[in-house]
């Protein structure tokens, strides 16, 4: 292999494409201690010295194995030897939901809370991870969106901040090549035993790839398919953006409304794409809803029945399809009114008259305490999930219905508009 073909050169080229030409002064690396992430640490260390970029390293200890703390300490020791600051973030699984999904969400949230002003965080996903993801999504019946799999550069907003850029500079690299690199440099790393646990979908996908290779269905082929699907996804997003600009109608702040007839007249893939993005926009969900559930709620909406999905509700009127936050999803959410507090991760409620009081969903009990509704209020089903201010059980303010004490309500979204949000999907 010539110097131009070296792993270091390929890494530098991807970093230039993903972060250049004006590089940030500091970036972060998510390093678990496995072979892939330790290879990324070594590559980034060499690259950063040349480029004059500061590195900060974080390890998330999920506490799922007895050795996890020692592995985080190993990463910390390597970072100390290289001269980079390191932090270990700890998470405890409460036993609810899917373990791997919960761990992934927690990892992003913890990193988001730790990163400070750093806006770019490197993750060591490889071509093999890409292929395994495509295979798992294929098994779930995913379409273009799912099969386009991971991107090298993705904006994530896991908590209440503006989010950060998740950078994957090793997506074109084979896991075996990275392992050879770590072994050649005699870098420390650990082999997570869960990588061989057949209870996990990813492990079963990895084993299936070993068998499918005889048919030519290998990591390289699936990764190439993911790239082609990503190109198709870009074209479909562009189409959806054009349609969105035509079908969007005025709606109360926080809600969305589509022209019913115009929406019904476009092709199904665009309908699904618009609906999925609308559900995420309204609910603040990080991930798209599952394809089967999305198809089912679209069918109900087109038939005029509406429904709920992904923490949002669809209501079909004579000429509009409205999407708004589902009351049941926020029924138990509580916070305190104040400048630095977000309710439901999106609404900031503040003002001298209400600061320190409880913010929760208006709900049917709050609605009942408003004697004179505005002439054209937000409909009851949508108003229930709006933020309102209570003193005990007494409703004292609800900006959505122009009721009660004077206060400020600001909506914080990951993008300036739904169309801008749609372009990031």
C-alpha distance (Angstrom), angle and dihedral (degrees) to the residues before:
residue distance angle dihedral
X1 . . .
X2 3.80 . .
X3 3.82 122.6 .
X4 3.82 89.2 -105.3
X5 3.81 88.4 58.9
X6 3.80 95.4 47.2
X7 3.77 122.0 123.6
X8 3.80 89.8 -118.7
X9 3.81 91.5 55.0
X10 3.79 93.0 47.5
X11 3.79 90.7 48.4
X12 3.81 91.7 50.6
X13 3.80 90.6 49.4
X14 3.80 92.4 52.2
X15 3.80 92.2 46.4
X16 3.78 89.3 52.2
X17 3.79 91.9 50.2
X18 3.81 94.1 45.1
X19 3.81 101.1 40.2
X20 3.82 107.7 17.0
X21 2.87 161.4 133.7
X22 3.83 91.2 33.3
X23 3.77 102.4 29.6
X24 3.81 120.9 -153.5
X25 3.78 115.0 -107.4
X26 3.81 91.3 -123.2
X27 3.78 136.1 21.0
X28 3.78 133.8 -179.5
X29 3.79 132.6 -133.3
X30 3.80 126.4 -150.3
X31 3.80 103.6 -144.7
X32 3.80 121.2 179.2
X33 3.80 97.6 178.3
X34 3.80 95.2 -107.6
X35 3.78 121.8 127.9
X36 3.82 95.3 -98.3
X37 3.79 96.2 50.5
X38 3.80 94.0 42.7
X39 3.81 88.9 52.7
X40 3.81 88.4 51.1
X41 3.81 90.1 50.8
X42 3.80 91.4 53.9
X43 3.81 92.7 45.3
X44 3.80 93.1 47.3
X45 3.81 91.3 46.9
X46 3.80 91.7 57.4
X47 3.80 93.5 42.0
X48 3.81 94.4 47.9
X49 3.81 93.1 51.6
X50 3.80 89.6 56.8
X51 3.80 95.5 42.8
X52 3.80 97.6 40.9
X53 3.80 94.0 -122.8
X54 3.81 121.6 147.1
X55 3.80 119.0 -125.9
X56 3.80 128.4 -150.8
X57 3.79 119.4 -176.9
X58 3.79 129.6 -152.8
X59 3.80 131.3 -171.5
X60 3.79 121.6 -166.0
X61 3.80 111.2 -147.8
X62 3.80 105.7 -157.1
X63 3.79 91.2 -171.9
X64 3.79 92.4 -135.4
X65 3.81 96.5 124.8
X66 3.78 133.8 41.9
X67 3.81 91.7 -122.6
X68 3.81 97.2 50.6
X69 3.82 95.5 95.5
X70 3.81 91.4 50.4
X71 3.81 90.3 49.8
X72 3.80 91.3 52.5
X73 3.80 88.3 49.5
X74 3.81 89.3 52.4
X75 3.80 90.3 55.5
X76 3.80 90.3 47.1
X77 3.81 91.0 52.2
X78 3.81 92.2 50.0
X79 3.81 90.6 49.1
X80 3.80 90.4 50.2
X81 3.80 89.5 52.3
X82 3.81 90.6 50.3
X83 3.80 93.0 44.6
X84 3.82 99.9 -114.2
X85 3.83 126.9 130.3
X86 3.79 114.4 -112.6
X87 3.80 134.2 -165.5
X88 3.78 131.1 -170.0
X89 3.80 116.5 -148.2
X90 3.79 118.3 -164.5
X91 3.78 128.8 -149.2
X92 3.78 132.5 -174.4
X93 3.79 120.4 -154.8
X94 3.79 112.8 -135.9
X95 3.80 91.3 -153.7
X96 3.80 95.8 -111.4
X97 3.79 126.1 122.9
X98 3.77 128.5 -4.4
X99 3.80 110.4 -23.5
X100 3.79 98.0 -142.1
X101 3.82 93.5 44.5
X102 3.81 90.7 47.9
X103 3.81 91.8 47.9
X104 3.81 92.2 49.5
X105 3.81 92.9 50.2
X106 3.80 92.1 45.2
X107 3.80 91.5 48.9
X108 3.80 92.3 55.1
X109 3.81 92.9 44.6
X110 3.79 93.8 49.3
X111 3.79 92.3 47.6
X112 3.79 90.4 48.1
X113 3.79 90.7 53.7
X114 3.81 92.0 47.5
X115 3.81 103.1 43.6
X116 3.83 98.6 78.2
X117 3.81 110.0 -173.5
X118 3.80 94.4 -10.5
X119 3.80 108.4 113.5
X120 3.84 101.7 -177.7
X121 3.81 123.5 63.4
X122 3.81 122.0 -177.8
X123 3.81 121.1 -140.2
X124 3.81 123.9 -169.2
X125 3.81 100.5 -131.9
X126 3.80 111.9 151.6
X127 3.78 140.0 -159.0
X128 3.80 87.7 -93.3
X129 3.81 90.9 55.1
X130 3.79 88.1 50.0
X131 3.80 92.2 52.3
X132 3.80 93.4 45.8
X133 3.80 90.3 50.5
X134 3.80 91.8 51.2
X135 3.80 91.1 49.5
X136 3.81 92.7 49.2
X137 3.80 91.8 48.5
X138 3.78 90.8 46.5
X139 3.80 87.7 56.4
X140 3.82 88.7 54.1
X141 3.78 92.0 53.0
X142 3.80 95.3 -110.2
X143 3.78 121.1 175.1
X144 3.80 130.4 -146.6
X145 3.80 92.9 -53.4
X146 3.78 94.4 56.3
X147 3.78 97.5 37.3
X148 3.79 92.3 53.4
X149 3.80 82.3 69.5
X150 3.78 120.7 177.1
X151 3.79 126.5 6.0
X152 3.78 126.8 -148.7
X153 3.80 92.0 -124.4
X154 3.80 122.8 31.4
X155 3.77 133.1 162.9
X156 3.79 112.2 -133.9
X157 3.79 128.2 -172.2
X158 3.79 104.9 -173.0
X159 3.81 98.5 160.7
X160 3.79 137.8 15.7
X161 3.81 96.5 -62.2
X162 3.78 127.3 92.6
X163 3.80 87.6 -95.5
X164 3.79 131.7 -130.6
X165 3.79 141.8 -104.2
X166 3.78 115.1 -93.7
X167 3.81 106.5 -149.1
X168 3.81 122.1 -163.6
X169 3.81 107.6 -174.6
X170 3.83 94.3 166.7
X171 3.81 99.8 57.2
X172 3.81 91.2 111.4
X173 3.82 93.6 49.1
X174 3.79 126.1 94.9
X175 3.78 117.7 -123.4
X176 3.80 90.0 -130.2
X177 3.82 91.5 57.4
X178 3.79 91.4 51.5
X179 3.77 91.2 48.4
X180 3.80 89.8 50.8
X181 3.81 88.5 51.0
X182 3.81 93.2 52.7
X183 3.80 91.9 46.2
X184 3.80 92.4 48.4
X185 3.81 91.9 51.6
X186 3.81 90.7 40.0
X187 3.76 91.3 -126.4
X188 3.80 117.6 173.6
X189 3.79 116.2 -112.0
X190 3.78 140.5 150.5
X191 3.79 133.5 -130.6
X192 3.80 109.3 -133.3
X193 3.82 107.1 -137.9
X194 3.81 89.6 -146.8
X195 3.81 86.4 71.4
X196 3.81 86.4 74.0
X197 3.82 96.8 42.0
X198 3.84 108.6 114.4
X199 3.81 90.8 -156.5
X200 3.80 87.9 80.7
X201 3.81 122.0 79.1
X202 3.80 92.8 -137.6
X203 3.81 92.2 56.3
X204 3.80 91.4 50.1
X205 3.81 89.8 47.9
X206 3.81 90.0 51.1
X207 3.80 90.6 52.5
X208 3.79 91.7 45.8
X209 3.80 90.5 54.0
X210 3.77 89.9 56.6
X211 3.82 88.6 58.0
X212 3.81 96.7 39.9
X213 3.78 91.1 54.0
X214 3.81 89.1 83.4
X215 3.83 87.2 64.4
X216 3.79 92.6 49.1
X217 3.81 92.4 -102.9
X218 3.77 97.8 128.6
X219 3.80 136.5 142.1
X220 3.79 93.6 -87.9
X221 3.82 93.2 51.2
X222 3.80 94.4 46.7
X223 3.80 92.1 46.3
X224 3.82 89.3 52.1
X225 3.82 89.1 50.2
X226 3.81 89.1 51.5
X227 3.80 90.1 54.1
X228 3.80 91.7 51.2
X229 3.78 90.5 47.5
X230 3.79 89.1 51.1
X231 3.80 90.2 55.7
X232 3.79 89.0 50.9
X233 3.81 89.7 48.2
X234 3.81 90.8 54.5
X235 3.80 90.4 54.3
X236 3.79 91.9 47.9
X237 3.81 91.6 48.9
X238 3.80 89.7 52.4
X239 3.81 89.5 52.6
X240 3.81 91.4 48.1
X241 3.80 91.6 51.0
X242 3.80 90.6 53.4
X243 3.80 91.6 48.9
X244 3.82 92.5 45.4
X245 3.78 91.0 57.7
X246 3.80 88.2 55.6
X247 3.82 102.0 42.1
X248 3.82 101.5 38.6
X249 3.79 114.8 108.4
X250 3.79 132.2 -172.5
X251 3.80 114.2 -78.0
X252 3.81 135.7 169.8
X253 3.80 114.4 -83.2
X254 3.80 109.7 -76.1
X255 3.81 95.1 23.0
X256 3.80 133.5 87.8
X257 3.77 130.4 -143.8
X258 3.81 130.2 -168.1
X259 3.77 126.8 -164.6
X260 3.80 100.4 -105.9
X261 3.81 98.6 -143.7
X262 3.82 94.7 41.1
X263 3.81 91.0 48.7
X264 3.82 92.0 48.1
X265 3.80 90.8 51.6
X266 3.81 98.4 60.9
X267 3.80 127.7 84.8
X268 3.80 117.7 -79.2
X269 3.81 97.4 -114.5
X270 3.80 90.3 57.4
X271 3.80 90.5 47.0
X272 3.79 90.3 53.0
X273 3.79 92.6 46.1
X274 3.80 93.0 49.8
X275 3.78 92.7 45.2
X276 3.82 94.0 48.2
X277 3.80 91.6 49.8
X278 3.81 91.0 46.0
X279 3.80 91.4 53.2
X280 3.81 90.6 50.4
X281 3.80 92.3 44.9
X282 3.79 93.5 52.2
X283 3.80 98.0 40.1
X284 3.80 99.9 35.5
X285 3.82 90.1 -127.9
X286 3.80 115.3 163.6
X287 3.81 96.5 -147.0
X288 3.78 133.5 48.3
X289 3.81 118.1 -106.5
X290 3.79 117.1 -99.2
X291 3.79 114.1 -82.4
X292 3.81 97.7 -118.6
X293 3.80 93.8 50.4
X294 3.80 91.2 45.7
X295 3.81 92.1 51.3
X296 3.80 90.6 49.6
X297 3.80 95.8 51.0
X298 3.82 90.7 45.5
X299 3.80 89.8 54.7
X300 3.81 90.3 50.5
X301 3.81 91.4 48.4
X302 3.81 93.1 49.4
X303 3.80 88.2 50.3
X304 3.81 90.2 52.9
X305 3.80 97.0 -109.4
X306 3.81 103.0 108.4
X307 3.79 120.6 -163.2
X308 3.80 145.0 -179.4
X309 3.79 131.0 -84.3
X310 3.79 138.8 153.3
X311 3.80 94.0 7.3
X312 3.80 93.2 -53.7
X313 3.78 135.1 99.4
X314 3.79 129.5 -139.7
X315 3.78 120.6 -150.3
X316 3.80 121.1 -174.7
X317 3.79 118.1 -150.2
X318 3.77 133.2 177.9
X319 3.78 93.8 -80.3
X320 3.81 107.5 2.1
X321 3.77 141.1 59.4
X322 3.82 108.2 -146.6
X323 3.80 125.5 -162.0
X324 3.79 119.4 -166.4
X325 3.81 140.4 154.0
X326 3.79 113.9 -69.2
X327 3.81 112.3 -118.8
X328 3.81 93.9 -141.8
X329 3.82 89.8 57.4
X330 3.83 92.2 59.0
X331 3.79 101.7 26.8
X332 3.80 93.7 109.7
X333 3.82 98.3 35.4
X334 3.81 112.4 120.1
X335 3.78 133.7 174.9
X336 3.80 139.7 149.7
X337 3.79 122.3 -97.7
X338 3.79 111.8 -110.3
X339 3.79 145.4 119.0
X340 3.81 96.6 -93.6
X341 3.81 99.8 41.3
X342 3.79 128.5 91.6
X343 3.78 122.7 -158.4
X344 3.81 115.1 -148.6
X345 3.80 87.0 -0.4
X346 3.82 91.0 -78.4
X347 3.80 114.0 56.3
X348 3.81 124.9 74.8
X349 3.81 111.8 -163.4
X350 3.79 117.3 -173.4
X351 3.77 145.2 142.2
X352 3.78 138.7 131.2
X353 3.78 92.4 -97.2
X354 3.82 95.9 51.2
X355 3.81 106.6 28.6
X356 3.79 109.9 125.7
X357 3.81 94.7 22.2
X358 3.82 123.6 112.6
X359 3.78 122.0 -87.8
X360 3.78 116.8 -155.7
X361 3.78 139.4 140.3
X362 3.81 114.0 -63.8
X363 3.79 91.3 -124.7
X364 3.81 126.1 173.7
X365 3.82 92.0 -64.4
X366 3.80 92.2 55.5
X367 3.81 91.9 44.5
X368 3.81 89.6 53.9
X369 3.82 90.4 56.3
X370 3.82 93.4 60.8
X371 3.80 105.0 87.3
X372 3.79 99.1 -176.7
X373 3.78 114.1 39.8
X374 3.81 117.7 -161.0
X375 3.76 115.6 -93.6
X376 3.81 90.9 -103.4
X377 3.81 105.4 19.8
X378 3.75 128.6 175.8
X379 3.82 104.0 -84.8
X380 3.77 115.8 -95.4
X381 3.80 95.7 -110.0
X382 3.82 92.1 54.5
X383 3.81 96.1 37.4
X384 3.80 92.7 57.9
X385 3.81 92.6 72.1
X386 3.83 95.9 47.2
X387 3.81 118.6 111.3
X388 3.79 114.0 -98.5
X389 3.79 133.9 175.9
X390 3.79 120.6 -121.1
X391 3.77 135.3 -175.1
X392 3.77 98.8 -154.6
X393 3.79 104.4 -51.3
X394 3.80 93.1 -22.8
X395 3.79 117.3 103.9
X396 3.81 108.6 -136.3
X397 3.81 102.1 168.0
X398 3.80 143.7 8.1
X399 3.79 115.4 172.3
X400 3.82 93.1 -167.9
X401 3.81 89.7 65.7
X402 3.82 96.0 33.0
X403 3.78 90.2 -116.2
X404 3.78 134.0 149.0
X405 3.78 134.3 -18.8
X406 3.78 120.2 16.0
X407 3.81 112.1 -98.5
X408 3.79 143.0 144.7
X409 3.79 124.9 -106.7
X410 3.81 119.4 -172.4
X411 3.80 126.3 -178.2
X412 3.81 116.6 -142.9
X413 3.80 116.3 -158.5
X414 3.81 131.6 176.5
X415 3.83 89.1 -118.9
X416 3.78 135.3 31.3
X417 3.81 92.7 -115.2
X418 3.78 141.1 5.2
X419 3.82 90.3 -105.8
X420 3.82 90.8 53.6
X421 3.81 89.0 47.9
X422 3.80 90.5 49.8
X423 3.81 90.9 54.4
X424 3.82 89.4 60.4
X425 3.81 94.3 54.4
